[in-house]
Amino acid sequence: MAAIEHPFGQNVGCAGDNETQLAVLRATLKALEEIQEPGTIAHLPFEWPENMDNGELEEPTPIAAYLLKHPFQVMKLIRRKIPDA
């Protein structure tokens, strides 16, 4: 297992921080290649910055913005149907 000390739901980093996300993914793959025995835990060398606001975005993501305007479409998404445009 590759372990990281990040908040739940943000395992690879803050939303929109592509550089850190890619670094975490690469470190995870490298750790998994190097593990020799089942049950081994590789602690990744990333720390969540103390001053981070858990990656809150200034604007909602496109799907969140759509659902804020069209809340009745949520059930279609839950049923795995494409919402109306």
mmCIF file as gemmi writes it, N, C-alpha and C atoms, coordinates in Angstrom:
data_model
loop_
_atom_site.group_PDB
_atom_site.id
_atom_site.type_symbol
_atom_site.label_atom_id
_atom_site.label_alt_id
_atom_site.label_comp_id
_atom_site.label_asym_id
_atom_site.label_entity_id
_atom_site.label_seq_id
_atom_site.pdbx_PDB_ins_code
_atom_site.Cartn_x
_atom_site.Cartn_y
_atom_site.Cartn_z
_atom_site.occupancy
_atom_site.B_iso_or_equiv
_atom_site.pdbx_formal_charge
_atom_site.auth_seq_id
_atom_site.auth_asym_id
_atom_site.pdbx_PDB_model_num
ATOM 1 N N . MET Axp A 1 ? 0.847 -1.165 0 1 0 ? 1 A 1
ATOM 2 C CA . MET Axp A 1 ? 0 0 0 1 0 ? 1 A 1
ATOM 3 C C . MET Axp A 1 ? 0.897 1.233 0 1 0 ? 1 A 1
ATOM 4 N N . ALA Axp A 2 ? 0.473 2.229 -0.75 1 0 ? 2 A 1
ATOM 5 C CA . ALA Axp A 2 ? 1.144 3.523 -0.74 1 0 ? 2 A 1
ATOM 6 C C . ALA Axp A 2 ? 0.291 4.463 0.107 1 0 ? 2 A 1
ATOM 7 N N . ALA Axp A 3 ? 0.85 4.996 1.183 1 0 ? 3 A 1
ATOM 8 C CA . ALA Axp A 3 ? 0.103 5.839 2.112 1 0 ? 3 A 1
ATOM 9 C C . ALA Axp A 3 ? 0.526 7.297 1.968 1 0 ? 3 A 1
ATOM 10 N N . ILE Axp A 4 ? -0.452 8.183 2.15 1 0 ? 4 A 1
ATOM 11 C CA . ILE Axp A 4 ? -0.185 9.617 2.052 1 0 ? 4 A 1
ATOM 12 C C . ILE Axp A 4 ? -1.001 10.338 3.112 1 0 ? 4 A 1
ATOM 13 N N . GLU Axp A 5 ? -0.438 11.361 3.699 1 0 ? 5 A 1
ATOM 14 C CA . GLU Axp A 5 ? -1.113 12.123 4.753 1 0 ? 5 A 1
ATOM 15 C C . GLU Axp A 5 ? -1.796 13.354 4.157 1 0 ? 5 A 1
ATOM 16 N N . HIS Axp A 6 ? -2.867 13.104 3.436 1 0 ? 6 A 1
ATOM 17 C CA . HIS Axp A 6 ? -3.677 14.176 2.852 1 0 ? 6 A 1
ATOM 18 C C . HIS Axp A 6 ? -5.103 14.018 3.356 1 0 ? 6 A 1
ATOM 19 N N . PRO Axp A 7 ? -5.901 15.081 3.327 1 0 ? 7 A 1
ATOM 20 C CA . PRO Axp A 7 ? -7.291 14.972 3.78 1 0 ? 7 A 1
ATOM 21 C C . PRO Axp A 7 ? -8.08 13.969 2.941 1 0 ? 7 A 1
ATOM 22 N N . PHE Axp A 8 ? -9.062 13.353 3.575 1 0 ? 8 A 1
ATOM 23 C CA . PHE Axp A 8 ? -9.918 12.386 2.896 1 0 ? 8 A 1
ATOM 24 C C . PHE Axp A 8 ? -10.536 13.022 1.658 1 0 ? 8 A 1
ATOM 25 N N . GLY Axp A 9 ? -10.481 12.314 0.553 1 0 ? 9 A 1
ATOM 26 C CA . GLY Axp A 9 ? -11.056 12.797 -0.691 1 0 ? 9 A 1
ATOM 27 C C . GLY Axp A 9 ? -10.094 13.631 -1.521 1 0 ? 9 A 1
ATOM 28 N N . GLN Axp A 10 ? -8.935 13.947 -0.968 1 0 ? 10 A 1
ATOM 29 C CA . GLN Axp A 10 ? -7.941 14.72 -1.716 1 0 ? 10 A 1
ATOM 30 C C . GLN Axp A 10 ? -6.594 14.011 -1.671 1 0 ? 10 A 1
ATOM 31 N N . ASN Axp A 11 ? -6.646 12.726 -1.912 1 0 ? 11 A 1
ATOM 32 C CA . ASN Axp A 11 ? -5.461 11.886 -1.782 1 0 ? 11 A 1
ATOM 33 C C . ASN Axp A 11 ? -4.305 12.331 -2.662 1 0 ? 11 A 1
ATOM 34 N N . VAL Axp A 12 ? -4.603 12.831 -3.845 1 0 ? 12 A 1
ATOM 35 C CA . VAL Axp A 12 ? -3.516 13.22 -4.746 1 0 ? 12 A 1
ATOM 36 C C . VAL Axp A 12 ? -3.221 14.715 -4.696 1 0 ? 12 A 1
ATOM 37 N N . GLY Axp A 13 ? -3.939 15.479 -3.886 1 0 ? 13 A 1
ATOM 38 C CA . GLY Axp A 13 ? -3.657 16.901 -3.75 1 0 ? 13 A 1
ATOM 39 C C . GLY Axp A 13 ? -4.886 17.751 -3.995 1 0 ? 13 A 1
ATOM 40 N N . CYS Axp A 14 ? -4.662 19.035 -4.012 1 0 ? 14 A 1
ATOM 41 C CA . CYS Axp A 14 ? -5.749 19.997 -4.19 1 0 ? 14 A 1
ATOM 42 C C . CYS Axp A 14 ? -6.301 19.937 -5.614 1 0 ? 14 A 1
ATOM 43 N N . ALA Axp A 15 ? -7.567 20.254 -5.728 1 0 ? 15 A 1
ATOM 44 C CA . ALA Axp A 15 ? -8.19 20.348 -7.047 1 0 ? 15 A 1
ATOM 45 C C . ALA Axp A 15 ? -7.469 21.406 -7.87 1 0 ? 15 A 1
ATOM 46 N N . GLY Axp A 16 ? -7.131 21.056 -9.085 1 0 ? 16 A 1
ATOM 47 C CA . GLY Axp A 16 ? -6.46 21.997 -9.98 1 0 ? 16 A 1
ATOM 48 C C . GLY Axp A 16 ? -4.95 22.043 -9.848 1 0 ? 16 A 1
ATOM 49 N N . ASP Axp A 17 ? -4.378 21.372 -8.859 1 0 ? 17 A 1
ATOM 50 C CA . ASP Axp A 17 ? -2.926 21.359 -8.676 1 0 ? 17 A 1
ATOM 51 C C . ASP Axp A 17 ? -2.345 20.162 -9.44 1 0 ? 17 A 1
ATOM 52 N N . ASN Axp A 18 ? -2.326 20.303 -10.751 1 0 ? 18 A 1
ATOM 53 C CA . ASN Axp A 18 ? -1.904 19.208 -11.62 1 0 ? 18 A 1
ATOM 54 C C . ASN Axp A 18 ? -0.477 18.747 -11.358 1 0 ? 18 A 1
ATOM 55 N N . GLU Axp A 19 ? 0.406 19.669 -11.029 1 0 ? 19 A 1
ATOM 56 C CA . GLU Axp A 19 ? 1.813 19.328 -10.806 1 0 ? 19 A 1
ATOM 57 C C . GLU Axp A 19 ? 1.96 18.377 -9.61 1 0 ? 19 A 1
ATOM 58 N N . THR Axp A 20 ? 1.324 18.72 -8.499 1 0 ? 20 A 1
ATOM 59 C CA . THR Axp A 20 ? 1.393 17.862 -7.315 1 0 ? 20 A 1
ATOM 60 C C . THR Axp A 20 ? 0.68 16.541 -7.556 1 0 ? 20 A 1
ATOM 61 N N . GLN Axp A 21 ? -0.461 16.584 -8.21 1 0 ? 21 A 1
ATOM 62 C CA . GLN Axp A 21 ? -1.217 15.364 -8.484 1 0 ? 21 A 1
ATOM 63 C C . GLN Axp A 21 ? -0.382 14.38 -9.299 1 0 ? 21 A 1
ATOM 64 N N . LEU Axp A 22 ? 0.295 14.87 -10.316 1 0 ? 22 A 1
ATOM 65 C CA . LEU Axp A 22 ? 1.141 14.016 -11.143 1 0 ? 22 A 1
ATOM 66 C C . LEU Axp A 22 ? 2.313 13.468 -10.334 1 0 ? 22 A 1
ATOM 67 N N . ALA Axp A 23 ? 2.903 14.301 -9.485 1 0 ? 23 A 1
ATOM 68 C CA . ALA Axp A 23 ? 4.017 13.85 -8.646 1 0 ? 23 A 1
ATOM 69 C C . ALA Axp A 23 ? 3.565 12.75 -7.688 1 0 ? 23 A 1
ATOM 70 N N . VAL Axp A 24 ? 2.379 12.896 -7.105 1 0 ? 24 A 1
ATOM 71 C CA . VAL Axp A 24 ? 1.845 11.878 -6.195 1 0 ? 24 A 1
ATOM 72 C C . VAL Axp A 24 ? 1.604 10.574 -6.953 1 0 ? 24 A 1
ATOM 73 N N . LEU Axp A 25 ? 1.012 10.665 -8.13 1 0 ? 25 A 1
ATOM 74 C CA . LEU Axp A 25 ? 0.758 9.458 -8.914 1 0 ? 25 A 1
ATOM 75 C C . LEU Axp A 25 ? 2.059 8.755 -9.298 1 0 ? 25 A 1
ATOM 76 N N . ARG Axp A 26 ? 3.055 9.516 -9.698 1 0 ? 26 A 1
ATOM 77 C CA . ARG Axp A 26 ? 4.346 8.912 -10.058 1 0 ? 26 A 1
ATOM 78 C C . ARG Axp A 26 ? 5.006 8.252 -8.846 1 0 ? 26 A 1
ATOM 79 N N . ALA Axp A 27 ? 4.96 8.933 -7.7 1 0 ? 27 A 1
ATOM 80 C CA . ALA Axp A 27 ? 5.55 8.374 -6.481 1 0 ? 27 A 1
ATOM 81 C C . ALA Axp A 27 ? 4.811 7.108 -6.056 1 0 ? 27 A 1
ATOM 82 N N . THR Axp A 28 ? 3.495 7.09 -6.231 1 0 ? 28 A 1
ATOM 83 C CA . THR Axp A 28 ? 2.7 5.911 -5.898 1 0 ? 28 A 1
ATOM 84 C C . THR Axp A 28 ? 3.1 4.732 -6.767 1 0 ? 28 A 1
ATOM 85 N N . LEU Axp A 29 ? 3.194 4.944 -8.073 1 0 ? 29 A 1
ATOM 86 C CA . LEU Axp A 29 ? 3.588 3.864 -8.983 1 0 ? 29 A 1
ATOM 87 C C . LEU Axp A 29 ? 4.988 3.357 -8.677 1 0 ? 29 A 1
ATOM 88 N N . LYS Axp A 30 ? 5.901 4.275 -8.375 1 0 ? 30 A 1
ATOM 89 C CA . LYS Axp A 30 ? 7.275 3.871 -8.043 1 0 ? 30 A 1
ATOM 90 C C . LYS Axp A 30 ? 7.288 3.04 -6.766 1 0 ? 30 A 1
ATOM 91 N N . ALA Axp A 31 ? 6.537 3.482 -5.753 1 0 ? 31 A 1
ATOM 92 C CA . ALA Axp A 31 ? 6.485 2.742 -4.495 1 0 ? 31 A 1
ATOM 93 C C . ALA Axp A 31 ? 5.908 1.347 -4.708 1 0 ? 31 A 1
ATOM 94 N N . LEU Axp A 32 ? 4.865 1.256 -5.507 1 0 ? 32 A 1
ATOM 95 C CA . LEU Axp A 32 ? 4.253 -0.052 -5.748 1 0 ? 32 A 1
ATOM 96 C C . LEU Axp A 32 ? 5.169 -0.976 -6.534 1 0 ? 32 A 1
ATOM 97 N N . GLU Axp A 33 ? 6.019 -0.409 -7.38 1 0 ? 33 A 1
ATOM 98 C CA . GLU Axp A 33 ? 7.008 -1.233 -8.093 1 0 ? 33 A 1
ATOM 99 C C . GLU Axp A 33 ? 8.064 -1.778 -7.134 1 0 ? 33 A 1
ATOM 100 N N . GLU Axp A 34 ? 8.412 -0.977 -6.131 1 0 ? 34 A 1
ATOM 101 C CA . GLU Axp A 34 ? 9.515 -1.331 -5.235 1 0 ? 34 A 1
ATOM 102 C C . GLU Axp A 34 ? 9.089 -2.243 -4.076 1 0 ? 34 A 1
ATOM 103 N N . ILE Axp A 35 ? 7.811 -2.304 -3.777 1 0 ? 35 A 1
ATOM 104 C CA . ILE Axp A 35 ? 7.344 -3.148 -2.673 1 0 ? 35 A 1
ATOM 105 C C . ILE Axp A 35 ? 7.608 -4.617 -3.028 1 0 ? 35 A 1
ATOM 106 N N . GLN Axp A 36 ? 8.21 -5.339 -2.076 1 0 ? 36 A 1
ATOM 107 C CA . GLN Axp A 36 ? 8.591 -6.722 -2.318 1 0 ? 36 A 1
ATOM 108 C C . GLN Axp A 36 ? 7.675 -7.734 -1.639 1 0 ? 36 A 1
ATOM 109 N N . GLU Axp A 37 ? 7.018 -7.331 -0.536 1 0 ? 37 A 1
ATOM 110 C CA . GLU Axp A 37 ? 6.217 -8.277 0.229 1 0 ? 37 A 1
ATOM 111 C C . GLU Axp A 37 ? 4.8 -7.774 0.422 1 0 ? 37 A 1
ATOM 112 N N . PRO Axp A 38 ? 3.819 -8.678 0.392 1 0 ? 38 A 1
ATOM 113 C CA . PRO Axp A 38 ? 2.439 -8.282 0.673 1 0 ? 38 A 1
ATOM 114 C C . PRO Axp A 38 ? 2.33 -7.66 2.065 1 0 ? 38 A 1
ATOM 115 N N . GLY Axp A 39 ? 1.489 -6.662 2.191 1 0 ? 39 A 1
ATOM 116 C CA . GLY Axp A 39 ? 1.281 -6.007 3.48 1 0 ? 39 A 1
ATOM 117 C C . GLY Axp A 39 ? 2.233 -4.866 3.764 1 0 ? 39 A 1
ATOM 118 N N . THR Axp A 40 ? 3.178 -4.634 2.857 1 0 ? 40 A 1
ATOM 119 C CA . THR Axp A 40 ? 4.133 -3.543 3.047 1 0 ? 40 A 1
ATOM 120 C C . THR Axp A 40 ? 3.433 -2.205 2.83 1 0 ? 40 A 1
ATOM 121 N N . ILE Axp A 41 ? 3.77 -1.227 3.67 1 0 ? 41 A 1
ATOM 122 C CA . ILE Axp A 41 ? 3.217 0.115 3.533 1 0 ? 41 A 1
ATOM 123 C C . ILE Axp A 41 ? 4.353 1.062 3.182 1 0 ? 41 A 1
ATOM 124 N N . ALA Axp A 42 ? 4.233 1.735 2.043 1 0 ? 42 A 1
ATOM 125 C CA . ALA Axp A 42 ? 5.207 2.741 1.628 1 0 ? 42 A 1
ATOM 126 C C . ALA Axp A 42 ? 4.608 4.116 1.912 1 0 ? 42 A 1
ATOM 127 N N . HIS Axp A 43 ? 5.243 4.868 2.793 1 0 ? 43 A 1
ATOM 128 C CA . HIS Axp A 43 ? 4.756 6.21 3.119 1 0 ? 43 A 1
ATOM 129 C C . HIS Axp A 43 ? 5.328 7.194 2.108 1 0 ? 43 A 1
ATOM 130 N N . LEU Axp A 44 ? 4.446 7.842 1.374 1 0 ? 44 A 1
ATOM 131 C CA . LEU Axp A 44 ? 4.879 8.783 0.349 1 0 ? 44 A 1
ATOM 132 C C . LEU Axp A 44 ? 5.364 10.08 0.986 1 0 ? 44 A 1
ATOM 133 N N . PRO Axp A 45 ? 6.349 10.738 0.361 1 0 ? 45 A 1
ATOM 134 C CA . PRO Axp A 45 ? 6.981 11.918 0.966 1 0 ? 45 A 1
ATOM 135 C C . PRO Axp A 45 ? 6.233 13.227 0.698 1 0 ? 45 A 1
ATOM 136 N N . PHE Axp A 46 ? 4.929 13.235 0.907 1 0 ? 46 A 1
ATOM 137 C CA . PHE Axp A 46 ? 4.143 14.454 0.679 1 0 ? 46 A 1
ATOM 138 C C . PHE Axp A 46 ? 3.434 14.832 1.971 1 0 ? 46 A 1
ATOM 139 N N . GLU Axp A 47 ? 3.41 16.124 2.276 1 0 ? 47 A 1
ATOM 140 C CA . GLU Axp A 47 ? 2.703 16.622 3.449 1 0 ? 47 A 1
ATOM 141 C C . GLU Axp A 47 ? 1.689 17.655 2.998 1 0 ? 47 A 1
ATOM 142 N N . TRP Axp A 48 ? 0.546 17.663 3.662 1 0 ? 48 A 1
ATOM 143 C CA . TRP Axp A 48 ? -0.48 18.663 3.363 1 0 ? 48 A 1
ATOM 144 C C . TRP Axp A 48 ? -0.057 19.971 4.02 1 0 ? 48 A 1
ATOM 145 N N . PRO Axp A 49 ? 0.042 21.054 3.242 1 0 ? 49 A 1
ATOM 146 C CA . PRO Axp A 49 ? 0.461 22.333 3.816 1 0 ? 49 A 1
ATOM 147 C C . PRO Axp A 49 ? -0.52 22.807 4.891 1 0 ? 49 A 1
ATOM 148 N N . GLU Axp A 50 ? 0.01 23.309 5.983 1 0 ? 50 A 1
ATOM 149 C CA . GLU Axp A 50 ? -0.811 23.792 7.098 1 0 ? 50 A 1
ATOM 150 C C . GLU Axp A 50 ? -1.761 24.908 6.674 1 0 ? 50 A 1
ATOM 151 N N . ASN Axp A 51 ? -1.326 25.734 5.737 1 0 ? 51 A 1
ATOM 152 C CA . ASN Axp A 51 ? -2.122 26.906 5.364 1 0 ? 51 A 1
ATOM 153 C C . ASN Axp A 51 ? -3.116 26.63 4.241 1 0 ? 51 A 1
ATOM 154 N N . MET Axp A 52 ? -3.278 25.371 3.854 1 0 ? 52 A 1
ATOM 155 C CA . MET Axp A 52 ? -4.205 25.054 2.761 1 0 ? 52 A 1
ATOM 156 C C . MET Axp A 52 ? -5.633 25.036 3.266 1 0 ? 52 A 1
ATOM 157 N N . ASP Axp A 53 ? -6.536 25.443 2.403 1 0 ? 53 A 1
ATOM 158 C CA . ASP Axp A 53 ? -7.959 25.458 2.75 1 0 ? 53 A 1
ATOM 159 C C . ASP Axp A 53 ? -8.659 24.222 2.214 1 0 ? 53 A 1
ATOM 160 N N . ASN Axp A 54 ? -7.933 23.115 2.145 1 0 ? 54 A 1
ATOM 161 C CA . ASN Axp A 54 ? -8.453 21.846 1.62 1 0 ? 54 A 1
ATOM 162 C C . ASN Axp A 54 ? -8.904 21.934 0.169 1 0 ? 54 A 1
ATOM 163 N N . GLY Axp A 55 ? -8.299 22.837 -0.592 1 0 ? 55 A 1
ATOM 164 C CA . GLY Axp A 55 ? -8.537 22.868 -2.026 1 0 ? 55 A 1
ATOM 165 C C . GLY Axp A 55 ? -9.859 23.46 -2.461 1 0 ? 55 A 1
ATOM 166 N N . GLU Axp A 56 ? -10.447 24.305 -1.636 1 0 ? 56 A 1
ATOM 167 C CA . GLU Axp A 56 ? -11.706 24.929 -2.038 1 0 ? 56 A 1
ATOM 168 C C . GLU Axp A 56 ? -11.481 25.745 -3.31 1 0 ? 56 A 1
ATOM 169 N N . LEU Axp A 57 ? -12.33 25.554 -4.273 1 0 ? 57 A 1
ATOM 170 C CA . LEU Axp A 57 ? -12.229 26.278 -5.524 1 0 ? 57 A 1
ATOM 171 C C . LEU Axp A 57 ? -12.985 27.599 -5.428 1 0 ? 57 A 1
ATOM 172 N N . GLU Axp A 58 ? -12.48 28.616 -6.104 1 0 ? 58 A 1
ATOM 173 C CA . GLU Axp A 58 ? -13.172 29.902 -6.123 1 0 ? 58 A 1
ATOM 174 C C . GLU Axp A 58 ? -14.474 29.801 -6.905 1 0 ? 58 A 1
ATOM 175 N N . GLU Axp A 59 ? -14.483 28.989 -7.937 1 0 ? 59 A 1
ATOM 176 C CA . GLU Axp A 59 ? -15.683 28.769 -8.746 1 0 ? 59 A 1
ATOM 177 C C . GLU Axp A 59 ? -16.045 27.294 -8.681 1 0 ? 59 A 1
ATOM 178 N N . PRO Axp A 60 ? -17.327 26.987 -8.763 1 0 ? 60 A 1
ATOM 179 C CA . PRO Axp A 60 ? -17.688 25.559 -8.788 1 0 ? 60 A 1
ATOM 180 C C . PRO Axp A 60 ? -17.223 24.924 -10.097 1 0 ? 60 A 1
ATOM 181 N N . THR Axp A 61 ? -17.001 23.615 -10.056 1 0 ? 61 A 1
ATOM 182 C CA . THR Axp A 61 ? -16.647 22.896 -11.274 1 0 ? 61 A 1
ATOM 183 C C . THR Axp A 61 ? -17.813 22.986 -12.249 1 0 ? 61 A 1
ATOM 184 N N . PRO Axp A 62 ? -17.593 22.741 -13.542 1 0 ? 62 A 1
ATOM 185 C CA . PRO Axp A 62 ? -18.688 22.858 -14.51 1 0 ? 62 A 1
ATOM 186 C C . PRO Axp A 62 ? -19.912 22.013 -14.16 1 0 ? 62 A 1
ATOM 187 N N . ILE Axp A 63 ? -19.706 20.781 -13.718 1 0 ? 63 A 1
ATOM 188 C CA . ILE Axp A 63 ? -20.861 19.938 -13.399 1 0 ? 63 A 1
ATOM 189 C C . ILE Axp A 63 ? -21.592 20.475 -12.174 1 0 ? 63 A 1
ATOM 190 N N . ALA Axp A 64 ? -20.843 20.973 -11.174 1 0 ? 64 A 1
ATOM 191 C CA . ALA Axp A 64 ? -21.484 21.534 -9.987 1 0 ? 64 A 1
ATOM 192 C C . ALA Axp A 64 ? -22.268 22.797 -10.347 1 0 ? 64 A 1
ATOM 193 N N . ALA Axp A 65 ? -21.706 23.634 -11.206 1 0 ? 65 A 1
ATOM 194 C CA . ALA Axp A 65 ? -22.412 24.845 -11.629 1 0 ? 65 A 1
ATOM 195 C C . ALA Axp A 65 ? -23.7 24.478 -12.368 1 0 ? 65 A 1
ATOM 196 N N . TYR Axp A 66 ? -23.63 23.468 -13.217 1 0 ? 66 A 1
ATOM 197 C CA . TYR Axp A 66 ? -24.819 23.02 -13.95 1 0 ? 66 A 1
ATOM 198 C C . TYR Axp A 66 ? -25.893 22.531 -12.987 1 0 ? 66 A 1
ATOM 199 N N . LEU Axp A 67 ? -25.48 21.708 -12.013 1 0 ? 67 A 1
ATOM 200 C CA . LEU Axp A 67 ? -26.451 21.152 -11.08 1 0 ? 67 A 1
ATOM 201 C C . LEU Axp A 67 ? -27.026 22.207 -10.138 1 0 ? 67 A 1
ATOM 202 N N . LEU Axp A 68 ? -26.266 23.247 -9.859 1 0 ? 68 A 1
ATOM 203 C CA . LEU Axp A 68 ? -26.827 24.351 -9.062 1 0 ? 68 A 1
ATOM 204 C C . LEU Axp A 68 ? -27.962 25.035 -9.816 1 0 ? 68 A 1
ATOM 205 N N . LYS Axp A 69 ? -27.822 25.126 -11.125 1 0 ? 69 A 1
ATOM 206 C CA . LYS Axp A 69 ? -28.861 25.759 -11.953 1 0 ? 69 A 1
ATOM 207 C C . LYS Axp A 69 ? -29.99 24.791 -12.29 1 0 ? 69 A 1
ATOM 208 N N . HIS Axp A 70 ? -29.687 23.484 -12.306 1 0 ? 70 A 1
ATOM 209 C CA . HIS Axp A 70 ? -30.664 22.465 -12.708 1 0 ? 70 A 1
ATOM 210 C C . HIS Axp A 70 ? -30.687 21.314 -11.688 1 0 ? 70 A 1
ATOM 211 N N . PRO Axp A 71 ? -31.097 21.579 -10.46 1 0 ? 71 A 1
ATOM 212 C CA . PRO Axp A 71 ? -31.021 20.54 -9.433 1 0 ? 71 A 1
ATOM 213 C C . PRO Axp A 71 ? -31.867 19.301 -9.734 1 0 ? 71 A 1
ATOM 214 N N . PHE Axp A 72 ? -32.883 19.452 -10.544 1 0 ? 72 A 1
ATOM 215 C CA . PHE Axp A 72 ? -33.742 18.325 -10.883 1 0 ? 72 A 1
ATOM 216 C C . PHE Axp A 72 ? -33.023 17.285 -11.743 1 0 ? 72 A 1
ATOM 217 N N . GLN Axp A 73 ? -31.857 17.612 -12.282 1 0 ? 73 A 1
ATOM 218 C CA . GLN Axp A 73 ? -31.089 16.677 -13.114 1 0 ? 73 A 1
ATOM 219 C C . GLN Axp A 73 ? -30.249 15.701 -12.281 1 0 ? 73 A 1
ATOM 220 N N . VAL Axp A 74 ? -30.145 15.927 -10.982 1 0 ? 74 A 1
ATOM 221 C CA . VAL Axp A 74 ? -29.322 15.07 -10.133 1 0 ? 74 A 1
ATOM 222 C C . VAL Axp A 74 ? -29.769 13.617 -10.217 1 0 ? 74 A 1
ATOM 223 N N . MET Axp A 75 ? -31.064 13.372 -10.191 1 0 ? 75 A 1
ATOM 224 C CA . MET Axp A 75 ? -31.558 11.993 -10.235 1 0 ? 75 A 1
ATOM 225 C C . MET Axp A 75 ? -31.167 11.299 -11.541 1 0 ? 75 A 1
ATOM 226 N N . LYS Axp A 76 ? -31.124 12.04 -12.638 1 0 ? 76 A 1
ATOM 227 C CA . LYS Axp A 76 ? -30.673 11.429 -13.897 1 0 ? 76 A 1
ATOM 228 C C . LYS Axp A 76 ? -29.216 10.991 -13.783 1 0 ? 76 A 1
ATOM 229 N N . LEU Axp A 77 ? -28.394 11.829 -13.152 1 0 ? 77 A 1
ATOM 230 C CA . LEU Axp A 77 ? -26.987 11.46 -12.969 1 0 ? 77 A 1
ATOM 231 C C . LEU Axp A 77 ? -26.865 10.228 -12.081 1 0 ? 77 A 1
ATOM 232 N N . ILE Axp A 78 ? -27.643 10.189 -11.023 1 0 ? 78 A 1
ATOM 233 C CA . ILE Axp A 78 ? -27.595 9.031 -10.13 1 0 ? 78 A 1
ATOM 234 C C . ILE Axp A 78 ? -27.986 7.763 -10.878 1 0 ? 78 A 1
ATOM 235 N N . ARG Axp A 79 ? -28.921 7.893 -11.792 1 0 ? 79 A 1
ATOM 236 C CA . ARG Axp A 79 ? -29.362 6.732 -12.584 1 0 ? 79 A 1
ATOM 237 C C . ARG Axp A 79 ? -28.456 6.489 -13.791 1 0 ? 79 A 1
ATOM 238 N N . ARG Axp A 80 ? -27.364 7.264 -13.879 1 0 ? 80 A 1
ATOM 239 C CA . ARG Axp A 80 ? -26.372 7.147 -14.948 1 0 ? 80 A 1
ATOM 240 C C . ARG Axp A 80 ? -26.934 7.496 -16.314 1 0 ? 80 A 1
ATOM 241 N N . LYS Axp A 81 ? -27.831 8.461 -16.334 1 0 ? 81 A 1
ATOM 242 C CA . LYS Axp A 81 ? -28.372 8.966 -17.591 1 0 ? 81 A 1
ATOM 243 C C . LYS Axp A 81 ? -27.799 10.363 -17.809 1 0 ? 81 A 1
ATOM 244 N N . ILE Axp A 82 ? -27.544 10.687 -19.052 1 0 ? 82 A 1
ATOM 245 C CA . ILE Axp A 82 ? -26.993 11.985 -19.377 1 0 ? 82 A 1
ATOM 246 C C . ILE Axp A 82 ? -28.071 13.052 -19.211 1 0 ? 82 A 1
ATOM 247 N N . PRO Axp A 83 ? -27.782 14.11 -18.411 1 0 ? 83 A 1
ATOM 248 C CA . PRO Axp A 83 ? -28.771 15.17 -18.242 1 0 ? 83 A 1
ATOM 249 C C . PRO Axp A 83 ? -29.037 15.913 -19.554 1 0 ? 83 A 1
ATOM 250 N N . ASP Axp A 84 ? -30.219 16.506 -19.64 1 0 ? 84 A 1
ATOM 251 C CA . ASP Axp A 84 ? -30.551 17.328 -20.787 1 0 ? 84 A 1
ATOM 252 C C . ASP Axp A 84 ? -29.673 18.572 -20.793 1 0 ? 84 A 1
ATOM 253 N N . ALA Axp A 85 ? -29.344 19.037 -21.954 1 0 ? 85 A 1
ATOM 254 C CA . ALA Axp A 85 ? -28.48 20.225 -22.059 1 0 ? 85 A 1
ATOM 255 C C . ALA Axp A 85 ? -29.254 21.488 -21.764 1 0 ? 85 A 1
